[in-house]
Amino acid sequence: MREYVSEAMEAIVDCGFGESYDHEKANMEQSYEDGFEDGYEDGTKRGFEQGKKETIMDMIKSMFKNDVSLELISKSTNKSIKEVKSILEIN
């Protein structure tokens, strides 16, 4: 647990992480708004779920770009390391 907390603190202190977080938060809010503007022909909303998926994918890519470990990305996004690697298109 200490190792996880230590790694999380390092990621938070990293200047790039804060900037990435702000950028991804803005993207998530925009995706949320776009989701309610977009819908199926029967009137149900599909954009929210799609926007959520895209935001998580963008966040994973941004965190990886800022040298956050796969383990921390996995824990932070509730995705398996296998799923994270698949999104990042790495082995």
N, C-alpha and C positions, 0 to 999 in steps of 0.2 A: 504494500500500500504506500509506503514511504517513497518508493521508487516512482510510482505513478504520480503522486502528488508533486514530487520534485520535478519530474518531466513536464507535468502540466504547468507548473510555475514558470519553468524555463520558456515554455511556449507562449505563455501570457506576457512575459517580460519582453520577449523578442519583438522589436518594433514592427517587423513585417506582419506578425500574426495579428496585432491589433488593427492594422490597416486592412488586412485581408478579411478580418471579422466584420469590420464596418462595411466594407464593399459587399460582402455576402449577405449581410443583414439588409442592406438596401435592395439587393437583388431579390431577396426573399419577399420583402414587402411589395415590390413591384410585381413579382410573380403572383402573389396573393391577390392583388388588385386586378391583374390581367385575368386571373382565373374566374372572377365573377363577371367579367365582361364576355367571356367565351363560354359557350354551352352547346350541348347536343340539340338536335332538332326537337326532341321531346321536352326540352326545357330544363333537363338536369344539368348540373355543373360538372365539368370534367377538368377544368383548368387548375383548380386548387391542388388536386392530387398530382397532376403533371408538373405543376410549378414546384411543388414540394420535392419531387424526385429530382428535378433539374437543379434546384437549389442545393440539395445534398451533394449531388455530383459535382457542382461547381465548387462547393466548399471543400470537398475532398481534394480536388485538383489544386486549389489554392493553398491548402494546408501543406500538401506534398511539395509544391513549388517553394514554400517557405521552410523546407527542411524539417517539417514535423514528422515524427516516426510513424510508420504504418500502424504500430500498436496503438499509439495515442489517437490517430485518425480513426481507427476501428472502434476504440472505446468511446470517442467523442460523437460518433455518428451512429452508433449501434449497428454497424455493419461488420461482417466477418472480414478478416484480413483477405480472404479469397475474393470477397465482393469488392473490397477496396482495390485490390490489384486488378480486377477485371475492369473497374471503372477507369483506372489509371492506364489500362492496357499494358501492364508489365507482368512479367512472370514471377 
